[in-house]
Amino acid sequence: MKTYDIFLDYYDKIVRSINNPIEDEVEFLIEDCIKQYKPETKTILETACGTWVVAKELIKAWYKVTGLDISERMIEKASENIENSIIIPPSRSSSTPFGKGRNKTELVLADMTNFDLWKTFDSVLCNYNSICHLLEWSQWQAFFEMAYKHLEKDGLFIFDINTVFEFENITRDFAQFYTFWEDTVCLEMFKKDGIYEWFVKIFKKSDDNRYDLIQEVVRENSFSINKIKKELKDKWFKILEMIDYHYGEVTAQSERVYFICKKK
Ligand SMILES: C[S@@+](CC[C@H](N)C(=O)[O-])C[C@H]1O[C@@H](n2cnc3c(N)ncnc32)[C@H](O)[C@@H]1O
C-alpha cells in the first residue's frame, strides 16, 4: 500500500481545509510568485499535485495545468475533480511524446524524481512541502534536475519545504485529533533513523457499531536551507526570493519556506 492510501479520504478536509485554507495559498502563488516573477506564464506543471486542490484554482485563473503524482489514488481523485481530464500512465510519459490528449487536462502517474514529458512549461510548481516526501538528498537533487529539464528558459520553479526546525517542533509537541462523520483521526509525528514519520491512526466506525483501528505511516525529511540554496545554484537556478510563508522574512525559526527560482 502506498503512502496516503488510507489517509486520502480525510486528506483534503484536514490538510487542505482546516490546517491551511487553500484560497490564501493560491492567492499567494498567483499574485506574489507567478504574476510578480513570470507574468507571461500560461502553462504550469504541478508536481506532486495530490487531489488537485491547488491546480483546480489555477485552472479557474486560466492557466493550463498538467498534474503529476506518484499515487494512483491521488491521481484518480484528481481526475474526479476536473472535467475532461486524461490520466497518462508512466510508461507512456517516459517513452512516447507527451501531449496526445492535447485538449484535455493531463494527469501523469509518475515519480517526480524520474520522468520525461517531452515538453517544457513556463512554471513548475511543487507545493505543500511535497518535496519533503523525498527522503534521500539524492532524490531532491534528481527532482531539481527534472524541474530544470521541464522548464522553458527563464521558467519559474516554485516549491516549499517544511524546515528541519518545523519537523523537530512537530515531533516534540504534536498530537491532533479530528472527527469526521463518526470516525476519529489522530496525527502524531515521531523521528526514526533521521526520518520524520507521521503516524496516522483512524478509528473508523463499522456497520456493527464497533471501531476499527486503521493505521498508516507517512514519511518525510528536510535539509538545511543553505544546502538547498547551494544545490539550486549548482543546478543552474537563480534564487529570486525565499519567503517564510507565515511571517515573510526567513529566519532560523521559519517553519515553512517557499523558494522561488528562475531557470538560468
Ligand atoms: C502533502 S501532499 C501535497 C499534495 C498537493 N501538492 C497539495 O498541495 O495538496 C504530497 C503529495 O506528494 C506525492 N508524492 C510523494 N512522493 C512523490 C514522488 N516521488 N513523485 C510524485 N509525487 C509524490 C504524494 O502522493 C502526495 O500526493
The ligand as an SDF file (V2000), in Angstrom:
LIG
                    3D

 27 29  0  0  0  0  0  0  0  0999 V2000
    1.3450   16.6950    1.1530 C   0  0  0  0  0  0  0  0  0  0  0  0
    0.6930   16.0290   -0.3330 S   0  0  0  0  0  0  0  0  0  0  0  0
    0.5030   17.5480   -1.2530 C   0  0  0  0  0  0  0  0  0  0  0  0
   -0.4330   17.4620   -2.4070 C   0  0  0  0  0  0  0  0  0  0  0  0
   -0.6850   18.7810   -3.1270 C   0  0  0  0  0  0  0  0  0  0  0  0
    0.5340   19.3570   -3.6710 N   0  0  0  0  0  0  0  0  0  0  0  0
   -1.3630   19.8100   -2.2340 C   0  0  0  0  0  0  0  0  0  0  0  0
   -0.9300   20.9530   -2.2190 O   0  0  0  0  0  0  0  0  0  0  0  0
   -2.3500   19.4650   -1.5650 O   0  0  0  0  0  0  0  0  0  0  0  0
    2.0970   15.2610   -1.0230 C   0  0  0  0  0  0  0  0  0  0  0  0
    1.9010   14.5900   -2.3750 C   0  0  0  0  0  0  0  0  0  0  0  0
    3.1860   14.1790   -2.8670 O   0  0  0  0  0  0  0  0  0  0  0  0
    3.0040   12.9740   -3.6020 C   0  0  0  0  0  0  0  0  0  0  0  0
    4.3060   12.3230   -3.7640 N   0  0  0  0  0  0  0  0  0  0  0  0
    5.0840   11.7930   -2.7920 C   0  0  0  0  0  0  0  0  0  0  0  0
    6.2150   11.3020   -3.3280 N   0  0  0  0  0  0  0  0  0  0  0  0
    6.1660   11.5420   -4.6760 C   0  0  0  0  0  0  0  0  0  0  0  0
    7.0420   11.2850   -5.7650 C   0  0  0  0  0  0  0  0  0  0  0  0
    8.2040   10.6630   -5.5770 N   0  0  0  0  0  0  0  0  0  0  0  0
    6.6620   11.6770   -7.0070 N   0  0  0  0  0  0  0  0  0  0  0  0
    5.4700   12.3080   -7.1910 C   0  0  0  0  0  0  0  0  0  0  0  0
    4.5950   12.5730   -6.1970 N   0  0  0  0  0  0  0  0  0  0  0  0
    4.9410   12.2040   -4.9470 C   0  0  0  0  0  0  0  0  0  0  0  0
    2.0090   12.1940   -2.7490 C   0  0  0  0  0  0  0  0  0  0  0  0
    1.4130   11.1540   -3.4620 O   0  0  0  0  0  0  0  0  0  0  0  0
    1.0460   13.3230   -2.3680 C   0  0  0  0  0  0  0  0  0  0  0  0
    0.0170   13.4570   -3.3070 O   0  0  0  0  0  0  0  0  0  0  0  0
  1  2  1  0
  2  3  1  0
  2 10  1  0
  3  4  1  0
  4  5  1  0
  5  6  1  0
  5  7  1  0
  7  8  2  0
  7  9  1  0
 10 11  1  0
 11 12  1  0
 11 26  1  0
 12 13  1  0
 13 14  1  0
 13 24  1  0
 14 15  1  0
 14 23  1  0
 15 16  2  0
 16 17  1  0
 17 18  1  0
 17 23  2  0
 18 19  1  0
 18 20  2  0
 20 21  1  0
 21 22  2  0
 22 23  1  0
 24 25  1  0
 24 26  1  0
 26 27  1  0
M  CHG  2   2   1   9  -1
M  END
$$$$
